[in-house]
Amino acid sequence: MLLDPGMDLTLRPMRYPVFYEMYRNAIKNTWTVEEVDFSTDLVDLQHRLMPAERHMINRLVAFFATGDSIVANNLVLNLYKHINAPEARMYLSRQLYEEALHVQFYLTLLDTYIPDLKEREEAFQAVTNIPSIKKKAEFCFKWMDTVQSMEACRTPEDRRKFLLNLICFATCIEGLFFFAAFAYVYFMRSRGLLNGLAAGTNWVFRDESCHMAYALEVVETVRKEEPELFDDELRNSVVQMLEEAVECETAFAEDLLNQGVSGLSMRDMRQYLEFIADQRLGNLGMAKRFEAKNPFAFMDLQDVQELSNFFERRVSAYQVAVSGDVGFDEEF
C-alpha cells in the first residue's frame, strides 16, 4: 500500500499511473521567473498605490517570501519519506523544483518591490518579526511537525498523523493561505494595478492548484486502501485544523487591511476564507462547515482567463510544448 514502510524503487509494473501522469503534465507547465515583467508594477508602486495599499502589498510579499520555503521543507523532510511509490515520488521531485521556482519569484518580487535594504531584511524575517505571519508559521509547524521524527508509518496512529500533515499541507497552506493571498493580488489587478505580480501569480496559482490536486489524490488513494483510517477522530481533527487556519488567515487579513483598503472589507475577506474552507472540506468528501458564498465577483473566471492566455502564449514563446486538456473544476 502507498504508506507501507520502505522505499520501493520499481517503476514497472506501475502501481499508481495517475501520479506518473501528474508528473508528465507538470513538466508541460514549465515557466521561468525571468519572463515576468515588473516594469509597470514599479510605476504603480511609486505613483498609483495609496499608502494603505502599499502596506497590504508589502505584508503580502513578506508572507510569500517565507511561505513556499515552509512547503519545500515539508516536502523533503516529511512527504518524500513516507509516500512509497516511485511514480508518486517523481511528482514530488518536480514539485520541489516548482517550490524553488516560487521562492525565486518571491525573492525577485521582494527585491523589486522593497528597495530599502533594512525593510527588505525585515520582510525576509517575517516569521519572527511580523506577528500575523508568525502565527501562520506556528500553525504550520503545529500540524506538520508531528511526523518529522517518525521513521515510518507503521501503525494506524502513525498513518493518521501523516494524513493530517498532508491534509494540512494541501488544504490549509496551499489551499487556503495561498489561495487567500492570490485574492489580494487579483483584487489589485481588477483595478488595473500590479499586472506583473498578477501574471507571475497566475503561474504560481496553476502550480499550487496542481500540488493540491496531487496531495488530495494521495489522500483519496490511502482512503481506498485503508478506509479504517478515516474515522470520526480524523474527520474532527480536519475540521478543527481548517477552523484554526481560517482564524490565522483572518488575523493576517486584519493586518493587511488595518489601514483601510477601499473595496476590500474584513467582512468580505472573512466570508471568502470560510468559502475556501468549505471548498477544501468538499475536496475531502466532507460536509461544509461554514455554508459561505464567494463575495468576490472579481475572482469569477480568473483562472480560466489566465490559463487560456497562458496556453496561447506557450505556442510560440516557450521551448516546452504544451498540450492536453485543461481542467476548470476549481471553483472560486
N, C-alpha and C positions, 0 to 999 in steps of 0.2 A: 504494500500500500504506500501511498505517497509520503506519509510521515514515518514510515518504518526507519529505524536507525540504520546507519551505514552510509555508503556513498556509491550508489550504482553508477557504473561507467559505461554501460552498454546501451547504445542508441538503437540497435536492432536486435530483436523486434521492438519497435517503439510502442511504449505503453500509453503515452498521452500525446497523440499527434496534435491536439488542439494547441498545446504550448509551443510546439515547433512552428505551427502556422502563425501564431502570435509573434514569434521571433522574426520570421520572414517578413511579416507585414511591418514590423518595427523598422527593419532595415530600409524599407521604402520611404520612410518618413524622415530621412536624414536632412538636417539643416545645419547651418553654422552661424555663430554669433556675428561674424563679420558682415553678414547680409542685412543686419538690422541698421536702419538709417535713423540716427537720433538728431539730425540737423534741425528739423522743425521743432523737436521737443525743447531744444535749448532756447529757441525764440519764445516758446510758450512759457517756460520756466522763468525767463528773465522779464517778460513783458505782459503776459496774459493771465497768469495764475494769481489769484488772491492769496494773501498770507495764510489763511486757513487751509486753502487747497495745497499750498506748498508744504505745510505741516503734515497734512494727510499723506502726501506722496513720499515725503522723507521717512515717515514712520513705516510706510508700506515697503519701501525698498530696503529698509533696515531689517524687516522681517524676512524678506526674500533672501537677503544676504546669508542668513543662517539656516533657514528652513530646509532647504534641499540638502545641506550638509548633514542634518539630523537624519533625513531619509536615507542618504547614501550610507551612513554608518550602520543603520539598522539592516540594510541590505547585506552588507558584508559580514557583520558580526552575528546576525540572528537568522535571517531568512535563508541565505545560501546554504547554511549548515544543516538545516532541517528539512528542506524540500528535496526529497530523494528521488529525483528523476533527471537524467542528463539533459533532456529536451527542455524541462522546466528551468534548469539552471542556465541553459543557453539564453533564455529570455532575461533572466536576472542579470546576466553579464551585459546584455545590451542595455538593460535599464540603468545599470550602474554608469555606463557611458553617457546616457542621456541625463542622468542626475549631475554628472560632472559638467556637461554642457550647460545645464541650467545654472550651476554655480558660476561658470564663466560668464554667462549672460548677466547674472545679477551683479557680479563683480564689475563688469563693464558699465552696467547701469548705475551703480553707486559712484564709480569714478567720474561718470559723465554728469550725473545729477547733483552731486555734492562736491563742489570744488574745494571747499575748506577742509584742510587735512585733519584738523582736530575733530571737526564734526563728523568727518568720514570715519575716523578711528572709533568714535563713539558708536556709530552705526554698526560697524563690524563687531562690536562687543555688546550688541543689543540684548543678548540672552542674559547678561549680567547687570546692565545699567538702565534698561527700559522695562519697567515693571510689567506692562501689559504683554510684552514679548517674553519676558522671563516666565510669566505664568503659563504661557502656551508651551514653552520648552519643558517646564516642570511636569505638565500634563503628559507630554510625550514620554518623558523618562519614567513616569509612574506606571504607565500602561505597557511600555515596550521593554523596559529593562528587566522585567521579571524572568525572562528566558535567557539573559545574557550569560549566566553561569551554568546553564543547562547544557550538558554534553549531548544528550539525545532525548527524543520524545519516546520514552519507554513506557510510560504509564498513561492512563486516560487523563489524569490530572496534568501531566506534562503537556499532553496534546491540547488540552483546553487552554493552558497558558499560551502555547504557541498560537492557537487560533485567535485569542484575544489580542496578541501582538499584531498579527496580520490584519485583523479587522480594524484595529486602531489605526494602523498604517494606511489602510485603504480608505476607510470611511471617514475618519476624523481628520487625519493630517492631509492626505492628498485629496480626499473627497469633500472636506468641509473647510479646513483652514485655507487651502489654496484656492478652492472654488470661491470662497468669500472674497479673498484678495483680488481675484480676477474681476469680480463685480465692480470694485472701485475703479479698476483700470478701464473697464468698458463704460462706466459712467462718464469718465473724463472723455473718452472717445466720442460718446454720444453728443458731447458738446463741442466736438471738433478739436480736442486738445490731446497732446501727447500721443500722436499717431505711431511714432516709432516704438514706444513702450507697448502700445496695443498690438502692433504687428508681431513683435517678439513674443508677447504674452500668448497670442493665439497659437504659436508653435509650441510653446510650453504647455498650454492648455490641452492641445491634442495629445502630447506625450503623457501628461498626467492622466487623462481620460483612459488611455491605453494601459497605463500602470495599474489604475484602479480596476479595470476590467480583468486584467491578469490575476490580481490578488483575489478578486471575487470568484474567478474561475477555480483557483486553488481551493478556496473555502467550499465551493459547491462540490468539487471533486472529493474532498475529505468528507463532506456531508453524505455523499452517496456511498463511500466506502465504510464510514464509521458513523452511522446516524445516531448512535447512542451518545456520542459526544455532545450533541446539540440538545442539551436538557434545559430545564427551566432556569437553572443557576447560570448557565452560559448566556441564555437569552436576557435574563435580568441584568447581567453584567454589561452586556452590549448596550442596553437601553441606558443604564447608568453612565456608561462611558460617553455616549452621544450627548446626554444631558450636560455632563461636565464640559464637553467640547463646545457646546453652544454657549455655556456660561463664560468660558475662556475667550471665545471669539467675540462675545458681547462686550467684555471688558476691553478688548483690543479696539472694537468699533468706537467705544466711548472715548478712548484715547485719540483715535484718528479724527473723530468728528467734534471734539470738545470745543473747538474754536468756531464751529458753525459753518458747515459747507452747504451753500444754497443748493437745494434739490435733493439732498440726502438727509434723511431723518433717522434718529435712533430707532424709532418705532418701526419704520420700514426695514431697516437693517436687521433688527431682531426677528422680524417676521420672515425675512429671507433666509436667515440662518436656520430657523425652525423648519422652513420649507425644504432646505437642503437636507437637514437631519432626517426628515420624513422620507425623502428620496433614498437615502442610504439604508434606512431600515427596510424599505421596499426592495432595494437591491439584494438584501439578505433574506428576503422572503418573510419579513416580519411586519407586524401591524404598525401603522403610523402612530406616532406619539403626540404630535402637536396639531395635526389637521390644518396646517398653514398653507396658504396660497402664495404664489410668486408675486410680490408687489412691484417688481421692476420690469416695466414694459421694454426698457432699453436692452434687456437680455434676450428678448424673443428673437429666435433665429440667428443669434450672434454667431454660434459655432457653424451653422450651415453656410452662412455667407462667407466666412473666412476660409472654411475648408474648400469651398468652391473656388475661391480666388487662389488659394494655395495650389490646388491641383492644376489650375490653368497656368500658373507661373512655372510649375515644375517641367512642363513640356520642353521649354527652350532654355531655362535658366539653371538647371541642375544636372549634375552628372548622373545621379541615381535615378533610374527610371521609376515611375510611379504608375501603378495600375491596380485594378481590383475595385471592389466595392467600398463605399464609404458609409459607415453607419451613422444614422442621425437619431438614435433612440435615446439619447441622453436629454432629459427634459430640463428646462430652466424656469 
